[in-house]
Amino acid sequence: MITVINGGDSLAEAVQAELLDTWSHTRFINLNETEVQAVKITAGRRRYVVILCHNELFHSSDAVIAGDCFGVGNVCVFDVSEVKEGERCYGGEVLHV
């Protein structure tokens, strides 16, 4: 389960969250939710894509695709507010707590 919390004052903009399909870049297969999940968050004119890998998927050079975002790592957050439809976003960060 993914929970999106929109903090702030009582006048905070309502947000929309939608789950995205995820794909392996190198294996060309759809990944299931036990491996990775992705959510697109929209708040007014701001848009974000968050990719959450639950395990190290294949190897460190394999990218996960969600929407038009290509990410490498356990948690990737993309600010896609200024990205045009169909334009690819690349990034990656391995975050460990």
All heavy atoms as an XYZ file, in Angstrom:
744
protein
N       0.841     -1.168      0.000
C       0.000      0.000      0.000
C       0.892      1.239      0.000
O       1.870      1.301      0.735
C      -0.902      0.011      1.231
C      -1.792      1.227      1.287
S      -3.018      1.182      2.604
C      -2.032      1.527      4.012
N       0.564      2.187     -0.828
C       1.279      3.453     -0.880
C       0.339      4.532     -0.353
O      -0.814      4.625     -0.776
C       1.717      3.799     -2.316
C       2.704      2.754     -2.825
C       2.327      5.191     -2.379
C       3.098      2.939     -4.268
N       0.827      5.348      0.572
C       0.043      6.442      1.129
C       0.701      7.752      0.742
O       1.898      7.924      0.923
C      -0.028      6.332      2.669
O      -0.593      5.065      3.010
C      -0.872      7.443      3.251
N      -0.088      8.669      0.189
C       0.395     10.001     -0.156
C      -0.214     10.976      0.838
O      -1.433     11.060      0.969
C       0.003     10.393     -1.603
C       0.422     11.809     -1.912
C       0.608      9.411     -2.592
N       0.645     11.709      1.557
C       0.181     12.682      2.548
C       0.515     14.066      2.032
O       1.671     14.365      1.724
C       0.845     12.446      3.921
C       0.472     11.048      4.426
C       0.428     13.533      4.914
C       1.210     10.634      5.667
N      -0.488     14.897      1.927
C      -0.324     16.270      1.459
C      -0.377     17.170      2.689
O      -1.437     17.587      3.115
C      -1.429     16.614      0.459
C      -1.265     17.988     -0.138
O      -0.181     18.557     -0.116
N      -2.343     18.520     -0.694
N       0.792     17.432      3.263
C       0.840     18.212      4.493
C       0.728     19.702      4.250
O       0.696     20.175      3.128
N       0.654     20.415      5.321
C       0.562     21.866      5.227
C      -0.663     22.376      5.950
O      -1.275     21.678      6.757
N      -1.027     23.604      5.625
C      -2.190     24.191      6.300
C      -3.486     23.609      5.747
O      -3.496     22.825      4.813
C      -2.165     25.717      6.181
C      -2.207     26.193      4.744
O      -2.861     25.538      3.901
O      -1.591     27.228      4.452
N      -4.587     24.033      6.327
C      -5.890     23.481      5.937
C      -6.301     23.904      4.537
O      -7.251     23.372      3.992
C      -6.957     23.912      6.940
O      -7.057     25.335      6.957
N      -5.583     24.841      3.924
C      -5.908     25.285      2.566
C      -5.018     24.613      1.517
O      -4.959     25.058      0.374
C      -5.773     26.804      2.464
C      -6.672     27.609      3.403
C      -6.374     29.096      3.276
C      -8.133     27.325      3.105
N      -4.321     23.543      1.888
C      -3.444     22.839      0.945
C      -4.255     22.322     -0.238
O      -5.407     21.917     -0.094
C      -2.745     21.680      1.642
N      -3.618     22.378     -1.414
C      -4.277     21.891     -2.622
C      -4.524     20.393     -2.532
O      -3.691     19.654     -2.022
C      -3.364     22.115     -3.838
C      -3.587     23.410     -4.567
C      -2.694     23.458     -5.787
O      -1.475     23.545     -5.605
O      -3.241     23.407     -6.897
N      -5.668     19.979     -3.036
C      -5.950     18.540     -3.102
C      -5.003     17.908     -4.117
O      -4.635     18.528     -5.107
C      -7.397     18.317     -3.522
N      -4.593     16.679     -3.840
C      -3.694     15.987     -4.756
C      -4.384     14.764     -5.341
O      -5.350     14.249     -4.771
C      -2.381     15.537     -4.067
C      -1.600     16.727     -3.562
C      -2.645     14.559     -2.964
N      -3.895     14.360     -6.494
C      -4.347     13.123     -7.115
C      -3.158     12.187     -7.183
O      -2.035     12.627     -7.449
C      -4.878     13.370     -8.521
C      -6.141     14.190     -8.575
C      -6.583     14.401    -10.017
O      -5.758     14.622    -10.891
N      -7.877     14.322    -10.253
N      -3.399     10.913     -6.939
C      -2.347      9.915     -7.027
C      -2.867      8.758     -7.869
O      -4.003      8.323     -7.704
C      -1.953      9.434     -5.638
N      -2.008      8.295     -8.787
C      -2.391      7.150     -9.605
C      -1.206      6.208     -9.733
O      -0.062      6.652     -9.871
C      -2.900      7.566    -10.981
C      -1.830      8.009    -11.935
C      -2.342      8.331    -13.331
O      -2.534      7.390    -14.129
O      -2.526      9.523    -13.602
N      -1.478      4.919     -9.631
C      -0.430      3.923     -9.802
C      -0.082      3.817    -11.281
O      -0.956      3.909    -12.143
C      -0.884      2.567     -9.271
C      -1.051      2.471     -7.759
C      -1.638      1.117     -7.378
C       0.270      2.697     -7.055
N       1.199      3.619    -11.567
C       1.683      3.473    -12.935
C       2.193      2.057    -13.149
O       2.706      1.428    -12.224
C       2.822      4.454    -13.207
C       2.513      5.939    -13.083
C       3.792      6.752    -13.285
C       1.460      6.346    -14.100
N       2.079      1.569    -14.367
C       2.709      0.304    -14.725
C       4.217      0.492    -14.720
O       4.727      1.584    -15.003
C       2.266     -0.146    -16.120
C       0.829     -0.640    -16.147
O       0.338     -1.105    -15.098
O       0.201     -0.557    -17.214
N       4.937     -0.562    -14.407
C       6.398     -0.512    -14.374
C       6.966     -1.589    -15.298
O       6.377     -2.668    -15.451
C       6.934     -0.720    -12.952
O       6.439     -1.952    -12.437
C       6.516      0.429    -12.044
N       8.111     -1.263    -15.887
C       8.751     -2.149    -16.863
C      10.237     -2.242    -16.588
O      10.849     -1.287    -16.112
C       8.561     -1.588    -18.281
C       7.131     -1.506    -18.672
C       6.277     -0.471    -18.428
C       6.369     -2.490    -19.337
N       5.031     -0.759    -18.906
C       5.060     -2.003    -19.479
C       6.663     -3.754    -19.829
C       4.047     -2.722    -20.094
C       5.651     -4.465    -20.450
C       4.364     -3.949    -20.576
N      10.823     -3.375    -16.934
C      12.271     -3.528    -16.911
C      12.820     -3.018    -18.236
O      12.361     -3.442    -19.302
C      12.657     -4.999    -16.734
O      14.016     -5.198    -17.059
N      13.787     -2.125    -18.183
C      14.380     -1.561    -19.402
C      15.158     -2.607    -20.186
O      15.097     -2.641    -21.407
C      15.280     -0.382    -19.041
C      15.928      0.249    -20.212
N      17.234      0.003    -20.540
C      15.445      1.098    -21.145
C      17.541      0.687    -21.626
N      16.471      1.357    -22.012
N      15.899     -3.479    -19.504
C      16.743     -4.438    -20.220
C      16.020     -5.724    -20.579
O      16.328     -6.347    -21.593
C      18.001     -4.804    -19.398
O      17.599     -5.321    -18.139
C      18.882     -3.590    -19.203
N      15.050     -6.133    -19.759
C      14.355     -7.401    -20.025
C      13.058     -7.215    -20.791
O      12.441     -8.180    -21.206
C      14.089     -8.131    -18.713
C      15.396     -8.576    -18.079
C      15.228     -9.293    -16.784
N      13.939     -9.962    -16.646
C      13.592    -10.703    -15.626
N      14.435    -10.888    -14.646
N      12.408    -11.258    -15.550
N      12.589     -5.972    -20.957
C      11.375     -5.663    -21.728
C      10.147     -6.402    -21.199
O       9.336     -6.895    -21.971
C      11.571     -5.969    -23.219
C      12.781     -5.336    -23.812
C      13.888     -6.091    -24.126
C      12.830     -3.968    -24.025
C      15.016     -5.507    -24.664
C      13.947     -3.366    -24.565
C      15.049     -4.144    -24.880
N      10.050     -6.491    -19.858
C       8.889     -7.158    -19.267
C       8.222     -6.226    -18.268
O       8.859     -5.358    -17.684
C       9.269     -8.481    -18.554
C      10.269     -8.230    -17.414
C       9.785     -9.511    -19.543
C      10.499     -9.425    -16.512
N       6.920     -6.449    -18.075
C       6.162     -5.732    -17.058
C       6.549     -6.297    -15.702
O       6.642     -7.505    -15.537
C       4.666     -5.913    -17.328
C       3.821     -5.088    -16.417
O       3.494     -5.509    -15.326
N       3.463     -3.897    -16.857
N       6.810     -5.426    -14.733
C       7.191     -5.855    -13.388
C       5.963     -5.854    -12.486
O       5.078     -5.006    -12.634
C       8.265     -4.922    -12.822
C       9.552     -4.866    -13.654
C      10.449     -3.738    -13.174
C      10.273     -6.198    -13.595
N       5.913     -6.780    -11.547
C       4.736     -6.842    -10.680
C       4.956     -6.028     -9.411
O       6.065     -5.645     -9.080
C       4.331     -8.301    -10.398
C       5.342     -9.036     -9.567
O       5.758     -8.550     -8.514
N       5.742    -10.214    -10.021
N       3.874     -5.824     -8.668
C       3.911     -4.922     -7.512
C       4.717     -5.463     -6.339
O       5.041     -4.716     -5.428
C       2.502     -4.551     -7.069
C       1.699     -5.698     -6.526
C       0.286     -5.302     -6.168
O      -0.220     -4.326     -6.721
O      -0.299     -5.984     -5.325
N       5.053     -6.746     -6.335
C       5.931     -7.243     -5.290
C       7.389     -6.866     -5.563
O       8.208     -6.867     -4.656
C       5.825     -8.778     -5.135
O       6.232     -9.406     -6.347
C       4.403     -9.188     -4.766
N       7.707     -6.540     -6.816
C       9.055     -6.130     -7.188
C       9.234     -4.616     -7.110
O      10.206     -4.114     -6.562
C       9.369     -6.585     -8.616
C       9.365     -8.089     -8.786
C       9.469     -8.499    -10.230
O       8.634     -8.060    -11.046
O      10.401     -9.262    -10.540
N       8.286     -3.898     -7.683
C       8.405     -2.440     -7.770
C       7.014     -1.830     -7.935
O       6.126     -2.435     -8.520
C       9.341     -2.025     -8.938
C       8.800     -2.486    -10.271
C       9.606     -0.546     -8.961
N       6.839     -0.634     -7.389
C       5.603      0.127     -7.584
C       5.978      1.556     -7.958
O       7.049      2.042     -7.591
C       4.761      0.144     -6.308
C       4.173     -1.203     -5.962
C       3.397     -1.148     -4.669
O       3.988     -1.008     -3.604
N       2.086     -1.257     -4.755
N       5.080      2.198     -8.680
C       5.307      3.594     -9.058
C       3.988      4.342     -8.943
O       2.918      3.805     -9.220
C       5.843      3.692    -10.484
N       4.093      5.588     -8.519
C       2.910      6.422     -8.369
C       3.186      7.792     -8.975
O       4.291      8.328     -8.854
C       2.479      6.535     -6.875
C       3.536      7.205     -6.041
C       1.150      7.246     -6.734
N       2.179      8.313     -9.678
C       2.240      9.678    -10.207
C       1.389     10.540     -9.290
O       0.227     10.225     -9.024
C       1.706      9.727    -11.632
C       1.736     11.111    -12.240
C       1.218     11.084    -13.674
C       1.238     12.453    -14.290
N       0.711     12.416    -15.665
N       1.975     11.635     -8.798
C       1.289     12.539     -7.866
C       1.125     13.884     -8.545
O       2.097     14.458     -9.036
C       2.100     12.692     -6.564
C       2.317     11.322     -5.914
C       1.396     13.654     -5.606
C       3.354     11.316     -4.823
N      -0.107     14.378     -8.572
C      -0.403     15.668     -9.184
C      -1.044     16.576     -8.142
O      -2.014     16.199     -7.495
C      -1.366     15.507    -10.382
O      -0.803     14.577    -11.303
C      -1.621     16.836    -11.074
N      -0.458     17.766     -7.982
C      -0.985     18.779     -7.065
C      -0.991     20.099     -7.821
O       0.042     20.744     -7.956
C      -0.132     18.874     -5.813
N      -2.148     20.455     -8.342
C      -2.222     21.677     -9.148
C      -1.359     21.523    -10.392
O      -1.532     20.602    -11.171
N      -0.370     22.415    -10.549
C       0.516     22.372    -11.714
C       1.779     21.545    -11.453
O       2.591     21.355    -12.344
C       0.889     23.786    -12.114
C      -0.353     24.577    -12.565
C      -0.089     26.017    -12.774
N       0.877     26.224    -13.858
C       1.352     27.393    -14.200
N       0.967     28.461    -13.546
N       2.211     27.515    -15.178
N       1.941     21.056    -10.247
C       3.116     20.247     -9.898
C       2.809     18.769    -10.122
O       1.734     18.290     -9.770
C       3.520     20.475     -8.445
C       3.950     21.913     -8.190
C       4.204     22.155     -6.728
N       2.923     21.997     -6.029
C       2.783     21.642     -4.768
N       3.840     21.396     -4.035
N       1.595     21.525     -4.213
N       3.779     18.074    -10.722
C       3.620     16.635    -10.983
C       4.916     15.914    -10.621
O       6.000     16.389    -10.935
C       3.297     16.370    -12.463
C       1.968     16.951    -12.904
C       1.676     16.686    -14.372
N       2.690     17.338    -15.200
C       3.346     16.753    -16.200
N       3.125     15.492    -16.499
N       4.240     17.416    -16.915
N       4.764     14.764     -9.980
C       5.910     13.956     -9.562
C       5.641     12.501     -9.897
O       4.498     12.047     -9.888
C       6.139     14.074     -8.050
C       6.348     15.479     -7.587
C       5.278     16.250     -7.136
C       7.610     16.069     -7.617
C       5.457     17.557     -6.727
C       7.793     17.377     -7.209
C       6.720     18.115     -6.769
O       6.904     19.420     -6.370
N       6.713     11.765    -10.177
C       6.649     10.315    -10.309
C       7.619      9.740     -9.288
O       8.776     10.167     -9.208
C       7.011      9.848    -11.736
C       7.140      8.332    -11.787
C       5.967     10.327    -12.741
N       7.135      8.786     -8.503
C       7.948      8.133     -7.481
C       7.997      6.646     -7.814
O       6.958      6.012     -7.995
C       7.359      8.336     -6.067
C       8.216      7.642     -5.023
C       7.193      9.815     -5.758
N       9.222      6.106     -7.917
C       9.421      4.679     -8.165
C       9.990      4.058     -6.897
O      10.980      4.550     -6.350
C      10.381      4.442     -9.348
C       9.811      5.064    -10.634
C      10.634      2.946     -9.539
C      10.777      5.011    -11.808
N       9.340      2.993     -6.420
C       9.742      2.311     -5.187
C      10.072      0.854     -5.505
O       9.175      0.053     -5.767
C       8.606      2.364     -4.164
C       8.095      3.759     -3.813
C       6.755      3.667     -3.100
C       9.120      4.482     -2.970
N      11.358      0.516     -5.497
C      11.779     -0.869     -5.722
C      11.811     -1.588     -4.379
O      12.442     -1.119     -3.439
C      13.158     -0.913     -6.373
S      13.159     -0.281     -8.058
N      11.139     -2.715     -4.309
C      11.053     -3.452     -3.056
C      12.252     -4.377     -2.849
O      12.529     -4.797     -1.746
C       9.749     -4.234     -2.999
C       8.553     -3.338     -3.107
N       8.318     -2.302     -2.223
C       7.553     -3.282     -4.008
C       7.200     -1.668     -2.567
N       6.726     -2.240     -3.646
N      12.937     -4.723     -3.898
C      14.141     -5.554     -3.845
C      15.107     -5.047     -4.900
O      14.713     -4.340     -5.825
C      13.816     -7.021     -4.166
C      12.903     -7.636     -3.138
O      13.195     -7.614     -1.960
N      11.786     -8.176     -3.609
N      16.380     -5.431     -4.774
C      17.296     -5.178     -5.878
C      16.804     -6.066     -7.007
O      16.749     -7.279     -6.874
C      18.733     -5.529     -5.497
C      19.314     -4.589     -4.465
C      19.483     -3.164     -4.980
O      19.652     -2.964     -6.200
O      19.429     -2.249     -4.148
N      16.405     -5.481     -8.117
C      15.700     -6.241     -9.135
C      16.579     -7.229     -9.897
O      16.387     -8.412     -9.833
C      15.025     -5.297    -10.126
C      13.827     -4.564     -9.547
C      13.272     -3.602    -10.564
C      12.769     -5.545     -9.136
N      17.522     -6.730    -10.633
C      18.317     -7.618    -11.472
C      19.790     -7.330    -11.277
O      20.541     -8.143    -10.827
C      17.920     -7.462    -12.932
C      16.431     -7.561    -13.121
C      15.690     -6.461    -13.478
C      15.777     -8.753    -12.887
C      14.315     -6.561    -13.633
C      14.408     -8.850    -13.024
C      13.677     -7.753    -13.401
N      20.208     -6.151    -11.605
C      21.568     -5.694    -11.379
C      21.536     -4.179    -11.386
O      20.553     -3.564    -11.780
C      22.538     -6.251    -12.425
C      22.058     -6.113    -13.835
N      22.129     -4.931    -14.537
C      21.468     -7.006    -14.657
C      21.624     -5.105    -15.740
N      21.211     -6.342    -15.838
N      22.596     -3.582    -10.921
C      22.578     -2.135    -10.681
C      22.414     -1.288    -11.933
O      22.097     -0.124    -11.844
C      23.849     -1.712     -9.948
O      24.975     -2.018    -10.746
N      22.620     -1.881    -13.113
C      22.497     -1.079    -14.329
C      21.127     -1.210    -14.986
O      20.894     -0.624    -16.033
C      23.590     -1.461    -15.334
O      23.421     -2.816    -15.713
N      20.224     -1.976    -14.412
C      18.894     -2.122    -14.995
C      18.001     -0.968    -14.552
O      17.888     -0.686    -13.372
C      18.263     -3.446    -14.578
C      16.992     -3.746    -15.365
O      16.818     -3.156    -16.448
O      16.177     -4.554    -14.906
N      17.394     -0.321    -15.495
C      16.494      0.782    -15.189
C      15.058      0.278    -15.107
O      14.665     -0.642    -15.822
C      16.601      1.871    -16.256
N      14.294      0.898    -14.237
C      12.862      0.656    -14.145
C      12.179      1.808    -14.861
O      12.526      2.970    -14.665
C      12.400      0.592    -12.675
C      10.890      0.514    -12.593
C      13.034     -0.589    -11.973
N      11.210      1.497    -15.697
C      10.470      2.509    -16.445
C       9.079      2.636    -15.846
O       8.381      1.644    -15.642
C      10.345      2.126    -17.932
C      11.721      1.897    -18.545
C       9.569      3.193    -18.693
C      11.672      1.253    -19.922
N       8.678      3.865    -15.546
C       7.327      4.163    -15.067
C       6.892      5.432    -15.788
O       7.507      6.483    -15.623
C       7.300      4.359    -13.567
N       5.861      5.323    -16.608
C       5.489      6.467    -17.446
C       6.644      6.758    -18.390
O       7.140      5.868    -19.063
N       7.114      7.983    -18.388
C       8.258      8.382    -19.213
C       9.530      8.526    -18.380
O      10.489      9.145    -18.812
C       7.956      9.700    -19.928
C       6.852      9.550    -20.965
O       6.820      8.488    -21.634
O       6.028     10.468    -21.108
N       9.536      7.958    -17.163
C      10.678      8.087    -16.261
C      11.476      6.785    -16.220
O      10.905      5.710    -16.094
C      10.201      8.439    -14.858
S       9.371     10.030    -14.778
N      12.796      6.928    -16.310
C      13.718      5.805    -16.245
C      14.549      5.992    -14.980
O      15.308      6.958    -14.885
C      14.649      5.790    -17.456
C      13.987      5.403    -18.747
C      12.952      6.157    -19.273
C      14.417      4.282    -19.439
C      12.349      5.805    -20.469
C      13.818      3.923    -20.634
C      12.778      4.672    -21.154
N      14.428      5.090    -14.020
C      15.141      5.248    -12.758
C      15.961      4.030    -12.392
O      15.615      2.906    -12.750
N      17.061      4.268    -11.688
C      17.910      3.204    -11.175
C      18.071      3.438     -9.680
O      18.464      4.527     -9.265
C      19.296      3.211    -11.864
C      20.203      2.169    -11.242
C      19.152      2.983    -13.353
N      17.744      2.446     -8.872
C      17.883      2.590     -7.435
C      16.653      2.088     -6.719
O      15.685      1.657     -7.336
N      16.700      2.141     -5.388
C      15.579      1.660     -4.591
C      14.413      2.644     -4.573
O      13.260      2.246     -4.601
C      16.035      1.384     -3.158
C      16.998      0.239     -3.086
O      17.998      0.226     -3.800
N      16.719     -0.729     -2.247
N      14.733      3.938     -4.489
C      13.700      4.974     -4.466
C      14.130      6.087     -5.413
O      15.224      6.623     -5.280
C      13.496      5.558     -3.050
C      12.473      6.686     -3.072
C      13.082      4.479     -2.064
N      13.286      6.406     -6.380
C      13.575      7.504     -7.316
C      12.384      8.445     -7.323
O      11.235      8.002     -7.433
C      13.807      6.983     -8.718
S      15.228      5.900     -8.872
N      12.658      9.736     -7.211
C      11.610     10.753     -7.246
C      11.924     11.700     -8.388
O      13.019     12.253     -8.461
C      11.534     11.534     -5.910
C      10.447     12.597     -5.983
C      11.284     10.588     -4.744
N      10.977     11.881     -9.282
C      11.135     12.746    -10.443
C      10.142     13.905    -10.357
O       8.956     13.688    -10.147
C      10.835     11.987    -11.738
C      11.745     10.822    -11.988
C      11.460      9.570    -11.448
C      12.875     10.964    -12.771
C      12.287      8.496    -11.687
C      13.710      9.899    -13.019
C      13.417      8.656    -12.477
N      10.622     15.113    -10.531
C       9.745     16.280    -10.676
C       9.488     16.419    -12.172
O      10.375     16.795    -12.933
C      10.416     17.530    -10.115
C       9.524     18.759    -10.195
O       8.468     18.713    -10.882
O       9.885     19.775     -9.578
N       8.292     16.065    -12.608
C       7.966     16.096    -14.032
C       7.045     17.264    -14.372
O       6.392     17.261    -15.417
C       7.361     14.745    -14.495
C       8.385     13.631    -14.383
C       6.109     14.384    -13.704
N       7.025     18.262    -13.516
C       6.140     19.412    -13.715
C       6.389     20.130    -15.030
O       5.456     20.600    -15.676
C       6.298     20.404    -12.563
O       5.990     19.801    -11.336
N       7.649     20.236    -15.446
C       8.003     20.964    -16.663
C       8.303     20.044    -17.843
O       8.716     20.513    -18.897
C       9.231     21.855    -16.391
C       9.034     22.844    -15.246
C       7.960     23.879    -15.535
O       7.843     24.310    -16.700
O       7.230     24.240    -14.598
N       8.099     18.751    -17.666
C       8.417     17.787    -18.717
C       7.235     17.680    -19.682
O       6.091     17.543    -19.256
C       8.736     16.405    -18.104
C       8.976     15.368    -19.187
C       9.936     16.514    -17.181
N       7.544     17.736    -20.959
C       6.496     17.618    -21.983
C       6.103     16.153    -22.160
O       6.909     15.250    -21.952
C       6.998     18.187    -23.302
C       7.275     19.664    -23.242
C       7.791     20.163    -24.579
C       7.986     21.649    -24.540
N       9.299     22.048    -24.066
N       4.869     15.907    -22.555
C       4.354     14.560    -22.777
C       5.253     13.828    -23.780
O       5.587     14.356    -24.824
C       2.922     14.643    -23.313
C       2.220     13.315    -23.392
C       1.854     12.759    -22.035
O       1.614     13.548    -21.111
O       1.814     11.522    -21.917
N       5.659     12.611    -23.429
C       6.502     11.807    -24.305
C       7.990     12.058    -24.146
O       8.804     11.325    -24.698
N       8.370     13.074    -23.396
C       9.779     13.381    -23.153
C      10.284     12.494    -22.016
O       9.640     12.405    -20.977
C       9.900     14.855    -22.790
C      11.285     15.413    -22.717
C      11.241     16.910    -22.469
O      11.157     17.301    -21.289
O      11.264     17.672    -23.454
N      11.419     11.857    -22.192
C      11.942     10.940    -21.179
C      12.676     11.683    -20.064
O      13.335     12.676    -20.295
C      12.894      9.944    -21.812
C      12.208      8.960    -22.704
C      13.197      7.970    -23.248
N      12.505      6.950    -24.012
C      13.133      5.990    -24.661
N      14.434      5.910    -24.641
N      12.444      5.095    -25.326
N      12.560     11.133    -18.863
C      13.293     11.634    -17.687
C      14.184     10.511    -17.202
O      13.755      9.378    -17.098
C      12.323     11.978    -16.557
S      11.214     13.293    -16.924
N      15.412     10.867    -16.888
C      16.368      9.876    -16.401
C      16.859     10.293    -15.022
O      17.021     11.474    -14.749
C      17.578      9.772    -17.340
C      17.212      9.323    -18.728
C      16.960     10.243    -19.741
C      17.112      7.966    -19.021
C      16.623      9.820    -21.013
C      16.772      7.547    -20.297
C      16.531      8.474    -21.285
O      16.186      8.071    -22.545
N      17.126      9.301    -14.195
C      17.679      9.610    -12.886
C      17.907      8.358    -12.091
O      17.569      7.251    -12.520
N      18.459      8.550    -10.939
C      18.645      7.397    -10.088
C      19.371      7.750     -8.828
O      20.253      8.585     -8.831
N      18.965      7.135     -7.779
C      19.593      7.357     -6.487
C      19.290      6.127     -5.650
O      18.151      5.688     -5.576
C      19.003      8.598     -5.819
C      19.608      8.939     -4.489
C      21.008      9.516     -4.632
O      21.294     10.173     -5.631
O      21.800      9.286     -3.720
N      20.292      5.559     -5.058
C      20.084      4.438     -4.159
C      19.983      5.009     -2.758
O      20.941      5.624     -2.268
C      21.235      3.415     -4.251
C      21.013      2.274     -3.267
C      21.340      2.884     -5.676
N      18.841      4.871     -2.150
C      18.605      5.414     -0.811
C      18.466      4.254      0.170
O      17.674      3.344     -0.032
C      17.320      6.244     -0.799
C      17.286      7.429     -1.758
C      15.915      8.095     -1.691
C      18.375      8.409     -1.436
N      19.255      4.289      1.208
C      19.151      3.277      2.260
C      18.959      4.003      3.580
O      19.612      4.992      3.857
C      20.428      2.432      2.335
C      20.669      1.622      1.105
N      19.980      0.468      0.846
C      21.498      1.811      0.063
C      20.394     -0.032     -0.292
N      21.315      0.768     -0.804
N      18.046      3.503      4.401
C      17.779      4.107      5.691
C      18.328      3.213      6.771
O      18.253      2.026      6.728
C      16.272      4.337      5.895
C      15.989      4.913      7.245
C      15.733      5.207      4.797
